[in-house]
Amino acid sequence: MRPEEKLIQNHELTRMEYRELFDKVGDKETTERLAEEAVRLRKRYYGTKVYTRGLIEFTNYCKNNCYYCGIRGGNKNAIRYRLTKKEILDCCENGYELGFRTFVLQGGEDPYFTDDRMVEIIQEIKKQYPDCALTLSIGEKSYESYRRYREAGADRYLLRHETASDAHYRMLHPENMSLANRKQCLYDLKSLGYQVGAGFMVGSPGQTNADLAEDMIFLKELEPQMVGIGPFIPHHDTRFASEPAGSVEKTLFLLSVIRILLPKVLLPATTALGTMDPQGREKGLAAGANVVMPNLSPVKNRKQYELYDNKICTGEEAAECRGCLSKRVASVGYQLVNERGDAAEYIRCFRRKPDCQSVPDH
């Protein structure tokens, strides 16, 4: 049996079968077959709905020195900023008025934002917007820190594992960071009841199809509620400045694979995909994605949160142009919705009534 057909039938493959499948990137028939099945599955569980996450990039300070990242601690050319609690709440207010019901607080691992400060911010957001989901994306923390954030009201946590291969992880990160700790953080988050997001860059320096096979094995084991992938894009102030960017084609292929691997997963069409291809997010939706993350950060800071070069930051990815984004989503047969979009609730709904494609906003 061909690997794509076995994946569709079993929702997983062996390491060797994944490698065989990834060798078929670029094969039109395989790509179309995977995308067809990915779209069938996302419509089965989510209908034509596309969920929005209001992204608030609240600090670009970071103590880490990941070799691929533009806001790494060692980049002396980065123009640093931190949002105040009031500025963060202003972003939430703006987002709520625009219809967002999920906020994502994303930042570098900034020591200024202690657990006490984060708890205070989380509690205030949940107090003012109790009907909204709150996602954190602030890196590796202790179990105790994650516990405090969860008890304060955080619902979800995004932490890309970046690669499930130890050797590849070493190529991308300094010695004081470890893949084992990154994985432990993800398991800690799951044990605390967060909806968890993992993910990786496609085409990062040194990445092989064997590495991607490890990513698939790990994702199946972890079973996160969300997986964020996007093409690697080099940043001029990193050691990988002259490395080629990742492939949009391969990213789309992998989006379809992940949808089939984890049929109920929330799968974003990322900003990186939109940066590499003006139609990237539409293509992502056509490959099985069902989430977009417009930017709610203050306009004056959006360019400064520069993880990679040429990041789109003032166009239709911006929250203020929700209407533009809605039209683009509609152009490929989907609809932007003002819902939290909790995967677990959709799964429960589907179990109650298999043809159900909607749940109440909650």
SERO-4910 file (N, C-alpha, C, O; in steps of 0.05 Angstrom, whole numbers):
BEGIN
 pado doro    nc1    nc2    nc3   cac1   cac2   cac3    cc1    cc2    cc3    oc1    oc2    oc3
  Met    A     17    -24      0      0      0      0     18     25      0     38     26     14
  Arg    A     11     45    -16     26     70    -17     24     84     10      3     82     24
  Pro    A     45     98     18     45    110     45     22    130     50     11    131     72
  Glu    A     14    145     29     -8    164     33    -34    150     38    -50    159     54
  Glu    A    -38    127     25    -63    112     30    -63     98     57    -83     96     70
  Lys    A    -39     89     65    -37     77     92    -42     98    114    -54     93    134
  Leu    A    -31    123    109    -36    144    128    -65    151    130    -76    154    152
  Ile    A    -79    152    108   -107    158    107   -123    137    122   -143    142    135
  Gln    A   -115    112    119   -129     90    131   -123     87    161   -141     82    177
  Asn    A    -98     91    169    -90     85    197    -84    110    213    -82    108    238
  His    A    -82    133    201    -76    159    215    -48    158    228    -43    174    247
  Glu    A    -30    142    219     -2    142    228     14    123    210      3    106    196
  Leu    A     40    128    210     59    111    194     83    104    212     86    115    233
  Thr    A    100     86    201    125     81    214    145    103    205    140    118    187
  Arg    A    168    104    218    188    124    211    196    121    182    199    141    167
  Met    A    201     97    173    209     92    145    187    100    126    193    110    104
  Glu    A    162     95    133    140    102    115    137    132    114    131    143     92
  Tyr    A    141    146    136    140    176    135    162    186    116    157    204     99
  Arg    A    186    175    118    207    184    100    200    179     71    206    196     54
  Glu    A    189    156     66    180    150     39    159    170     29    159    178      6
  Leu    A    140    176     47    119    196     40    131    223     35    123    236     15
  Phe    A    150    232     51    161    259     48    178    261     24    183    283     14
  Asp    A    188    239     14    203    239    -12    184    245    -35    193    251    -57
  Lys    A    158    244    -30    138    249    -52    128    278    -52    110    284    -67
  Val    A    140    295    -35    133    324    -37    139    333    -65    161    328    -76
  Gly    A    120    346    -78    123    355   -105    108    337   -125    103    345   -148
  Asp    A    101    313   -116     85    295   -133     56    305   -132     43    304   -111
  Lys    A     46    313   -155     19    325   -157     -3    306   -147    -21    315   -132
  Glu    A     -2    282   -155    -23    263   -147    -24    258   -117    -46    258   -105
  Thr    A     -1    255   -105      1    250    -76     -9    275    -61    -24    272    -42
  Thr    A      1    298    -70     -7    323    -56    -37    327    -57    -49    334    -37
  Glu    A    -49    323    -80    -78    327    -83    -93    307    -67   -114    313    -55
  Arg    A    -84    282    -65    -97    261    -50    -97    268    -20   -117    265     -6
  Leu    A    -74    277    -10    -72    284     18    -89    308     25   -103    309     45
  Ala    A    -89    329      7   -104    353     12   -134    347     12   -149    358     28
  Glu    A   -143    330     -6   -171    322     -8   -180    309     18   -202    316     28
  Glu    A   -164    291     29   -171    277     53   -170    296     77   -187    295     95
  Ala    A   -150    314     77   -147    333     99   -171    352    100   -181    357    122
  Val    A   -180    361     78   -204    379     77   -229    364     85   -246    375     99
  Arg    A   -231    339     77   -254    323     85   -255    320    115   -277    323    127
  Leu    A   -233    316    128   -232    312    157   -238    338    171   -253    339    191
  Arg    A   -226    360    162   -231    386    176   -260    394    173   -271    406    191
  Lys    A   -272    388    151   -301    394    148   -318    376    164   -339    384    174
  Arg    A   -309    351    168   -324    332    184   -326    342    213   -348    340    225
  Tyr    A   -305    353    223   -304    361    251   -310    390    256   -320    398    277
  Tyr    A   -304    407    236   -306    436    240   -323    450    219   -325    475    220
  Gly    A   -334    436    201   -349    449    179   -331    467    163   -308    460    157
  Thr    A   -342    490    156   -326    509    141   -316    533    158   -308    553    147
  Lys    A   -317    529    184   -309    551    202   -279    554    204   -264    534    205
  Val    A   -270    579    204   -242    586    209   -241    603    233   -254    624    235
  Tyr    A   -225    595    253   -224    609    278   -202    630    279   -180    626    267
  Thr    A   -207    652    292   -187    673    294   -176    674    322   -190    670    342
  Arg    A   -150    679    324   -136    683    349   -124    711    348   -108    717    330
  Gly    A   -130    728    367   -119    755    367    -91    755    380    -89    751    404
  Leu    A    -71    759    364    -43    756    373    -33    782    385    -34    803    373
  Ile    A    -23    781    410    -12    804    424     17    798    430     23    782    449
  Glu    A     36    809    415     64    804    419     74    825    439     81    848    432
  Phe    A     75    817    465     77    837    486    105    843    496    110    862    511
  Thr    A    125    826    487    153    832    494    171    818    473    167    795    466
  Asn    A    192    833    464    211    819    447    238    817    461    259    812    448
  Tyr    A    238    819    487    262    812    503    262    782    506    241    769    509
  Cys    A    286    770    505    288    741    508    315    734    520    336    743    511
  Lys    A    315    716    540    340    708    552    354    686    536    378    681    541
  Asn    A    340    673    518    351    652    503    366    662    478    363    685    471
  Asn    A    382    644    466    397    653    443    394    632    420    414    624    408
  Cys    A    369    624    415    364    605    394    376    616    368    372    639    361
  Tyr    A    390    599    354    407    608    332    392    619    308    403    634    291
  Tyr    A    366    613    305    350    620    282    333    645    287    321    655    268
  Cys    A    333    655    311    312    675    319    322    704    319    343    709    331
  Gly    A    307    721    307    314    750    306    313    764    333    326    784    336
  Ile    A    298    754    352    296    768    378    313    753    399    309    757    423
  Arg    A    331    735    391    348    721    409    363    741    427    369    763    418
  Gly    A    370    732    451    383    750    470    409    762    460    416    784    467
  Gly    A    423    747    443    449    756    434    448    776    411    469    785    402
  Asn    A    425    782    400    423    801    378    423    829    389    402    839    398
  Lys    A    445    843    387    448    870    398    435    891    380    432    914    388
  Asn    A    427    883    356    414    902    338    384    903    341    371    921    330
  Ala    A    372    885    356    343    885    359    335    909    376    347    916    395
  Ile    A    313    922    367    302    945    382    281    933    401    260    924    392
  Arg    A    287    934    427    271    920    446    247    936    456    248    961    456
  Tyr    A    226    922    464    203    936    476    188    916    494    190    892    491
  Arg    A    174    927    513    155    913    530    129    928    531    129    953    534
  Leu    A    107    915    529     81    928    533     75    929    562     81    911    577
  Thr    A     62    951    571     53    953    598     27    936    601     15    929    581
  Lys    A     19    932    626     -6    918    631    -29    933    617    -47    920    606
  Lys    A    -29    959    619    -50    975    607    -50    972    577    -71    969    564
  Glu    A    -26    972    565    -25    968    535    -35    941    527    -49    939    507
  Ile    A    -29    921    543    -39    894    537    -70    893    538    -83    882    521
  Leu    A    -80    905    559   -110    906    562   -123    923    541   -145    917    532
  Asp    A   -109    944    532   -119    960    509   -121    943    484   -140    945    469
  Cys    A   -101    926    480   -102    908    457   -126    889    458   -139    884    439
  Cys    A   -131    879    483   -154    861    487   -180    876    481   -198    865    469
  Glu    A   -182    900    491   -206    916    487   -211    920    457   -233    917    448
  Asn    A   -190    927    443   -192    931    414   -201    905    401   -218    905    383
  Gly    A   -188    883    409   -194    858    397   -223    849    402   -236    838    385
  Tyr    A   -232    853    426   -259    845    434   -279    860    417   -299    849    407
  Glu    A   -274    886    413   -292    903    397   -292    893    368   -312    896    354
  Leu    A   -270    882    359   -268    872    331   -280    845    328   -282    834    306
  Gly    A   -287    832    351   -300    806    349   -283    782    358   -292    760    356
  Phe    A   -259    787    368   -242    765    376   -251    754    403   -258    769    421
  Arg    A   -250    727    405   -257    714    430   -235    696    440   -239    680    459
  Thr    A   -212    698    428   -188    685    438   -165    705    436   -160    716    414
  Phe    A   -150    709    457   -126    726    457   -102    708    462   -102    690    478
  Val    A    -80    714    447    -55    699    450    -34    718    459    -26    736    444
  Leu    A    -24    715    483     -2    731    493     24    717    486     30    695    497
  Gln    A     39    729    468     63    716    458     87    734    463     85    759    460
  Gly    A    109    723    472    133    739    477    157    721    480    155    697    482
  Gly    A    181    734    480    205    720    486    205    712    516    187    720    531
  Glu    A    225    697    524    227    689    552    240    712    567    265    713    570
  Asp    A    223    731    575    232    756    586    231    755    617    209    753    628
  Pro    A    254    756    630    254    754    660    238    776    674    230    773    697
  Tyr    A    234    799    660    218    820    673    190    811    680    179    818    700
  Phe    A    179    794    662    151    785    666    152    760    685    151    737    676
  Thr    A    155    766    711    156    746    731    129    731    733    109    740    721
  Asp    A    128    710    748    103    695    751     82    714    764     59    713    756
  Asp    A     90    730    783     71    748    796     59    768    776     35    772    775
  Arg    A     76    779    759     66    798    738     48    783    718     27    794    711
  Met    A     56    759    710     39    745    691     12    737    703     -9    740    690
  Val    A     12    728    727    -13    721    741    -31    745    742    -55    743    738
  Glu    A    -20    768    749    -36    793    751    -49    800    724    -72    807    723
  Ile    A    -33    797    703    -44    803    676    -65    783    667    -86    790    657
  Ile    A    -59    757    672    -79    736    665   -105    740    679   -126    739    667
  Gln    A   -104    745    705   -128    748    721   -144    772    712   -169    771    711
  Glu    A   -131    794    705   -145    818    696   -159    813    669   -182    822    665
  Ile    A   -145    800    651   -157    794    625   -182    776    628   -202    781    616
  Lys    A   -179    756    644   -202    737    648   -225    751    663   -248    744    659
  Lys    A   -218    770    681   -239    785    695   -255    802    676   -279    803    677
  Gln    A   -240    816    658   -254    834    640   -267    820    616   -287    829    605
  Tyr    A   -256    796    609   -267    782    585   -271    753    592   -257    735    582
  Pro    A   -290    747    610   -294    719    620   -303    700    598   -301    676    601
  Asp    A   -314    711    576   -324    694    554   -302    688    534   -307    675    514
  Cys    A   -278    698    539   -256    694    520   -236    673    530   -232    670    554
  Ala    A   -224    659    511   -202    641    518   -176    656    518   -172    675    502
  Leu    A   -158    649    535   -132    662    537   -110    641    532   -108    621    547
  Thr    A    -93    646    512    -71    629    506    -45    643    512    -42    667    508
  Leu    A    -26    628    524      0    639    529     20    625    510     18    602    504
  Ser    A     40    641    502     62    630    486     88    644    495     97    663    482
  Ile    A     98    636    518    121    650    531    143    631    539    159    637    556
  Gly    A    144    608    525    168    591    528    168    571    550    147    564    561
  Glu    A    192    562    557    197    541    576    196    553    605    210    572    611
  Lys    A    179    542    621    176    550    649    176    525    667    175    502    657
  Ser    A    176    529    692    174    507    711    145    497    713    127    511    706
  Tyr    A    142    473    723    115    462    728     99    481    746     76    485    742
  Glu    A    113    492    767     99    510    786     89    535    772     67    544    778
  Ser    A    106    546    754     97    570    739     73    564    722     54    579    722
  Tyr    A     74    542    707     51    534    691     26    530    708      4    537    700
  Arg    A     30    518    731      7    514    749     -5    541    758    -30    543    758
  Arg    A     11    560    764      1    586    773    -14    600    750    -35    612    754
  Tyr    A     -3    598    726    -17    611    703    -44    598    698    -64    611    693
  Arg    A    -44    572    701    -69    557    696    -90    564    717   -113    569    710
  Glu    A    -82    565    742   -101    572    764   -110    601    761   -132    608    770
  Ala    A    -93    618    749   -101    646    745   -122    649    722   -135    670    721
  Gly    A   -124    629    705   -144    630    684   -135    624    656   -151    624    638
  Ala    A   -109    619    652    -99    613    625   -112    586    615   -113    567    631
  Asp    A   -121    586    590   -134    563    580   -116    545    562   -118    521    562
  Arg    A    -98    558    547    -82    545    527    -53    554    529    -47    575    539
  Tyr    A    -36    537    517     -8    544    517      5    534    492      3    510    485
  Leu    A     18    552    477     32    545    453     62    543    458     74    563    468
  Leu    A     74    521    452    103    517    456    113    499    433    112    474    436
  Arg    A    123    511    412    133    495    390    157    478    400    175    488    413
  His    A    156    453    394    179    436    401    203    441    382    226    434    389
  Glu    A    197    452    359    217    460    338    229    436    323    233    438    299
  Thr    A    236    415    336    245    390    323    245    368    345    252    373    368
  Ala    A    237    344    337    237    322    356    262    305    353    264    283    365
  Ser    A    282    314    338    307    301    335    328    314    352    333    338    350
  Asp    A    341    299    370    361    311    388    384    324    372    392    346    379
  Ala    A    394    310    352    416    320    336    409    346    322    425    365    322
  His    A    385    347    311    376    371    298    371    394    317    377    417    312
  Tyr    A    361    387    341    356    407    362    382    421    369    383    445    373
  Arg    A    404    405    371    430    416    378    440    436    357    455    454    363
  Met    A    432    431    332    441    449    310    427    477    312    438    497    303
  Leu    A    404    477    325    388    501    325    389    517    351    380    540    352
  His    A    399    505    373    398    517    399    425    515    414    441    498    408
  Pro    A    430    534    432    454    533    448    454    510    468    433    497    472
  Glu    A    477    504    480    480    481    497    463    482    522    456    461    533
  Asn    A    456    505    531    440    507    556    410    500    552    395    501    571
  Met    A    402    494    527    375    486    522    375    457    513    394    447    501
  Ser    A    353    443    519    351    415    512    324    407    502    303    418    511
  Leu    A    324    388    484    298    378    473    283    363    495    259    364    496
  Ala    A    298    350    513    284    335    535    268    354    552    246    348    560
  Asn    A    280    377    558    265    397    575    241    408    560    220    412    572
  Arg    A    245    414    534    223    424    518    199    404    518    176    412    522
  Lys    A    205    379    514    184    359    514    171    357    541    147    354    543
  Gln    A    187    358    563    176    356    590    157    379    595    136    375    608
  Cys    A    164    402    585    146    425    588    119    419    576     98    425    587
  Leu    A    119    408    552     94    402    538     77    381    554     53    383    556
  Tyr    A     91    361    565     76    341    580     66    353    607     44    346    616
  Asp    A     82    371    619     72    385    643     47    401    637     28    400    652
  Leu    A     47    415    615     24    431    607     -1    414    603    -23    421    612
  Lys    A      2    391    590    -20    373    586    -31    363    613    -55    361    617
  Ser    A    -12    356    631    -21    345    657    -36    366    673    -52    358    691
  Leu    A    -32    391    668    -45    413    683    -72    420    670    -86    438    681
  Gly    A    -79    408    648   -105    413    636   -106    435    615   -127    443    607
  Tyr    A    -82    445    607    -82    464    585    -90    450    559    -85    426    555
  Gln    A   -101    465    540   -102    457    512    -74    465    501    -66    488    503
  Val    A    -60    446    491    -32    449    485    -27    451    455    -38    436    439
  Gly    A     -9    469    447      0    471    419     30    466    417     45    477    432
  Ala    A     38    449    398     66    444    392     70    452    363     53    465    351
  Gly    A     94    446    351     98    453    324    128    456    317    145    452    335
  Phe    A    133    462    292    161    463    283    163    480    257    143    486    244
  Met    A    188    488    251    193    502    226    197    481    204    210    460    208
  Val    A    188    487    180    192    470    157    216    480    141    216    503    132
  Gly    A    236    463    137    260    472    122    280    487    138    297    501    127
  Ser    A    280    483    165    300    496    182    327    484    175    329    461    166
  Pro    A    349    498    180    376    489    172    382    461    183    379    456    207
  Gly    A    390    444    166    398    417    173    375    397    175    379    373    179
  Gln    A    350    406    171    327    388    174    327    368    151    330    375    127
  Thr    A    322    343    158    320    321    138    292    309    140    277    314    159
  Asn    A    285    292    121    260    278    122    259    259    146    237    253    156
  Ala    A    282    249    154    283    232    178    276    249    203    262    239    221
  Asp    A    285    274    204    277    291    226    247    296    226    234    296    247
  Leu    A    236    301    203    207    306    201    191    281    209    169    283    220
  Ala    A    202    257    203    189    233    212    188    232    242    168    223    254
  Glu    A    210    240    256    210    242    285    189    261    295    176    256    316
  Asp    A    185    284    281    164    303    288    137    290    288    120    294    306
  Met    A    131    274    267    105    261    265    101    241    287     79    239    298
  Ile    A    122    225    293    120    205    314    114    219    341     97    210    357
  Phe    A    128    242    346    125    256    371     97    268    373     84    267    394
  Leu    A     87    281    351     61    293    352     39    272    357     20    278    371
  Lys    A     42    249    345     22    228    350     22    219    379      1    213    391
  Glu    A     46    218    391     48    210    419     37    232    437     23    226    457
  Leu    A     44    257    432     35    279    449      5    285    446     -8    292    466
  Glu    A     -5    283    422    -33    289    415    -40    317    425    -59    321    441
  Pro    A    -27    338    415    -34    365    422    -60    373    410    -69    361    390
  Gln    A    -73    394    421    -98    404    410    -92    423    387   -111    429    371
  Met    A    -67    433    384    -61    451    363    -32    446    354    -15    439    370
  Val    A    -27    448    328     -1    445    317      5    469    298    -10    473    279
  Gly    A     26    484    304     33    507    288     59    501    272     80    497    284
  Ile    A     56    501    246     80    498    229     81    520    208     60    531    200
  Gly    A    105    527    200    108    547    179    135    544    167    153    532    180
  Pro    A    140    555    144    166    553    131    187    568    147    182    591    156
  Phe    A    211    557    150    233    572    161    239    596    143    240    594    119
  Ile    A    243    619    156    251    643    142    275    655    156    273    660    180
  Pro    A    298    658    142    322    667    156    320    696    165    305    712    154
  His    A    335    703    186    337    730    196    366    739    193    384    724    197
  His    A    369    764    184    395    774    176    415    776    200    439    777    195
  Asp    A    406    777    224    423    779    248    427    752    262    430    752    286
  Thr    A    426    730    247    431    704    259    452    689    243    459    698    221
  Arg    A    462    667    254    482    651    240    471    638    215    486    628    198
  Phe    A    444    637    213    431    624    190    422    645    169    404    638    153
  Ala    A    433    668    169    424    690    152    425    683    122    407    691    107
  Ser    A    444    667    114    447    660     86    435    634     78    437    625     56
  Glu    A    421    621     97    409    595     92    383    599     75    370    620     78
  Pro    A    376    580     58    351    583     42    327    581     60    327    567     80
  Ala    A    306    594     52    280    592     67    268    565     61    274    551     42
  Gly    A    250    557     79    235    533     76    215    535     53    209    557     44
  Ser    A    205    512     44    187    511     21    158    513     29    148    500     47
  Val    A    144    531     15    115    533     18    102    507     10     83    498     24
  Glu    A    111    495    -12     99    470    -22    101    448     -1     82    433      4
  Lys    A    124    446     12    128    425     32    112    431     57    101    413     70
  Thr    A    109    457     64     93    464     87     64    456     83     51    445    100
  Leu    A     53    462     59     26    454     53     22    424     53      2    414     64
  Phe    A     41    410     43     41    380     43     39    370     72     24    352     78
  Leu    A     56    382     89     56    374    117     31    382    133     23    368    151
  Leu    A     19    405    125     -6    412    138    -27    390    133    -42    382    151
  Ser    A    -28    380    108    -47    359    102    -41    333    117    -59    320    128
  Val    A    -15    327    119     -7    303    134    -15    305    163    -25    286    174
  Ile    A    -10    328    175    -17    332    204    -47    331    208    -56    320    228
  Arg    A    -63    342    190    -92    340    193   -101    311    193   -118    303    208
  Ile    A    -89    295    176    -96    266    175    -86    251    199    -99    234    210
  Leu    A    -62    259    208    -50    246    232    -66    252    257    -71    234    273
  Leu    A    -75    277    259    -91    286    283   -116    300    272   -117    325    271
  Pro    A   -136    285    265   -159    296    250   -173    320    264   -185    337    251
  Lys    A   -173    320    291   -188    340    306   -171    364    314   -181    382    329
  Val    A   -146    365    305   -128    386    314   -136    413    303   -147    416    281
  Leu    A   -129    434    318   -132    462    309   -106    468    295    -84    466    306
  Leu    A   -108    476    269    -84    478    252    -83    505    239    -99    511    220
  Pro    A    -65    523    247    -64    550    236    -51    551    208    -33    536    202
  Ala    A    -62    569    192    -48    578    168    -31    603    178    -43    624    183
  Thr    A     -5    599    181     11    618    196     19    643    181     18    645    157
  Thr    A     28    663    197     39    687    185     63    682    168     67    694    147
  Ala    A     80    663    176    104    656    160     95    646    132    108    652    112
  Leu    A     74    630    131     64    620    106     54    644     89     59    645     65
  Gly    A     40    663    102     31    687     87     54    705     79     52    720     59
  Thr    A     76    705     94    100    720     87    114    709     62    123    724     45
  Met    A    115    683     60    129    670     38    112    670     12    123    669    -10
  Asp    A     86    672     15     68    670     -8     44    688     -3     30    684     17
  Pro    A     38    707    -20     15    725    -16    -11    710    -13    -30    720      0
  Gln    A    -13    686    -24    -37    670    -22    -32    647     -2    -47    627     -2
  Gly    A    -12    649     15     -4    627     32    -25    618     51    -29    593     54
  Arg    A    -39    637     63    -60    628     82    -84    615     69    -95    595     79
  Glu    A    -91    625     46   -113    612     31   -105    584     23   -120    565     25
  Lys    A    -80    581     14    -70    554      7    -69    536     31    -74    512     29
  Gly    A    -62    548     54    -62    532     79    -89    521     86    -92    498     94
  Leu    A   -110    538     83   -137    529     88   -145    507     69   -159    488     76
  Ala    A   -136    509     44   -142    489     24   -127    463     29   -133    442     17
  Ala    A   -107    464     46    -91    440     53   -100    427     79    -89    407     87
  Gly    A   -119    440     93   -130    428    118   -129    446    142   -138    437    163
  Ala    A   -117    470    140   -116    488    163   -143    499    170   -161    500    153
  Asn    A   -147    509    195   -173    520    203   -171    543    223   -190    549    237
  Val    A   -147    555    226   -143    577    245   -125    598    231   -107    592    216
  Val    A   -132    624    237   -114    646    229   -110    663    254   -126    664    272
  Met    A    -87    677    254    -79    692    278    -72    721    271    -49    727    269
  Pro    A    -92    738    267    -87    766    261    -73    780    285    -76    771    308
  Asn    A    -59    801    278    -42    815    298    -57    837    312    -66    856    299
  Leu    A    -59    836    339    -72    857    355    -51    875    368    -58    894    381
  Ser    A    -25    869    364     -4    885    378     -6    914    368    -15    919    346
  Pro    A      4    933    385      5    961    376     21    963    350     42    951    347
  Val    A     10    978    331     23    980    305     52    989    307     69    979    291
  Lys    A     59   1006    326     86   1016    329    106    994    337    130    998    333
  Asn    A     96    972    347    114    950    356    115    926    338    132    909    341
  Arg    A     97    925    318     95    900    303    120    893    287    128    870    286
  Lys    A    133    913    276    157    908    261    180    899    280    198    885    271
  Gln    A    179    908    305    201    902    324    200    873    333    220    862    341
  Tyr    A    177    860    331    175    832    338    183    816    313    167    803    300
  Glu    A    209    817    308    219    807    282    234    781    286    258    780    290
  Leu    A    218    759    286    230    733    289    246    725    264    266    710    266
  Tyr    A    237    735    241    250    729    216    247    754    198    231    772    204
  Asp    A    261    754    176    261    777    158    235    779    142    222    759    136
  Asn    A    227    805    136    204    811    118    178    801    129    159    797    113
  Lys    A    175    799    155    149    790    167    127    810    160    130    834    164
  Ile    A    105    800    150     83    818    143     72    828    170     67    813    189
  Cys    A     67    855    171     59    866    197     40    890    194     32    900    215
  Thr    A     33    898    171     15    921    169     -7    917    148    -22    936    143
  Gly    A     -9    893    137    -29    889    116    -53    873    126    -63    879    147
  Glu    A    -62    854    110    -87    840    116    -85    819    138   -104    807    146
  Glu    A    -60    815    148    -57    798    171    -64    813    197    -68    801    218
  Ala    A    -66    840    195    -72    856    218   -101    854    227   -119    851    210
  Ala    A   -105    855    253   -132    852    264   -151    873    253   -174    868    249
  Glu    A   -140    897    248   -157    920    239   -169    914    212   -189    926    205
  Cys    A   -157    896    197   -167    889    170   -182    862    171   -179    846    153
  Arg    A   -197    858    192   -212    833    195   -231    829    171   -234    806    162
  Gly    A   -243    851    162   -261    848    139   -246    838    114   -257    822     99
  Cys    A   -222    848    110   -206    839     87   -199    810     90   -202    794     70
  Leu    A   -191    802    114   -185    773    119   -209    756    115   -207    734    104
  Ser    A   -232    765    124   -257    750    122   -263    745     92   -272    723     85
  Lys    A   -259    765     76   -264    762     47   -244    742     35   -252    726     17
  Arg    A   -219    742     43   -200    724     33   -206    695     41   -204    677     25
  Val    A   -215    692     66   -223    665     75   -247    655     59   -248    632     51
  Ala    A   -266    673     55   -290    666     40   -284    659     11   -298    643     -2
  Ser    A   -262    671      0   -255    666    -28   -247    637    -33   -248    628    -56
  Val    A   -240    622    -12   -233    594    -15   -254    576     -2   -249    552      3
  Gly    A   -278    587      3   -301    570     12   -304    567     42   -318    548     50
  Tyr    A   -292    584     58   -294    582     87   -305    607     99   -308    627     85
  Gln    A   -311    607    125   -321    630    138   -307    636    164   -302    618    180
  Leu    A   -299    661    168   -287    670    193   -308    672    214   -329    684    209
  Val    A   -303    661    238   -324    661    259   -313    674    285   -289    673    290
  Asn    A   -332    685    300   -325    698    326   -331    678    348   -349    682    365
  Glu    A   -315    656    349   -319    636    369   -292    629    381   -271    632    368
  Arg    A   -292    619    406   -268    609    418   -256    586    403   -231    583    401
  Gly    A   -274    569    392   -264    546    376   -248    526    392   -226    518    385
  Asp    A   -259    517    415   -246    497    431   -249    469    418   -271    460    413
  Ala    A   -227    457    412   -227    431    398   -243    410    414   -258    395    402
  Ala    A   -240    410    440   -253    390    456   -284    391    454   -297    371    453
  Glu    A   -294    416    452   -324    419    451   -334    408    424   -355    396    422
  Tyr    A   -319    413    402   -327    403    376   -327    373    376   -344    360    363
  Ile    A   -306    361    389   -305    332    390   -328    321    405   -340    301    396
  Arg    A   -336    333    427   -359    323    442   -384    326    425   -401    308    425
  Cys    A   -387    348    411   -410    353    394   -412    332    373   -433    321    367
  Phe    A   -389    325    361   -389    306    339   -397    278    350   -411    263    336
  Arg    A   -388    272    374   -395    246    385   -425    244    391   -437    222    388
  Arg    A   -437    267    398   -466    267    403   -482    263    377   -502    249    376
  Lys    A   -472    277    357   -487    277    332   -467    279    309   -458    301    303
  Pro    A   -460    257    295   -439    257    276   -441    278    253   -420    286    242
  Asp    A   -465    286    246   -467    305    224   -468    334    234   -472    353    219
  Cys    A   -464    338    261   -464    365    272   -439    380    264   -417    369    266
  Gln    A   -442    404    254   -419    420    246   -416    446    261   -401    463    253
  Ser    A   -432    449    282   -430    474    297   -437    470    326   -452    451    333
  Val    A   -425    487    343   -432    486    371   -437    515    380   -429    533    366
  Pro    A   -451    518    403   -455    546    412   -429    559    419   -410    546    428
  Asp    A   -427    585    415   -404    600    425   -404    597    455   -424    599    468
  His    A   -380    593    467   -379    587    495   -353    597    507   -348    594    531
***
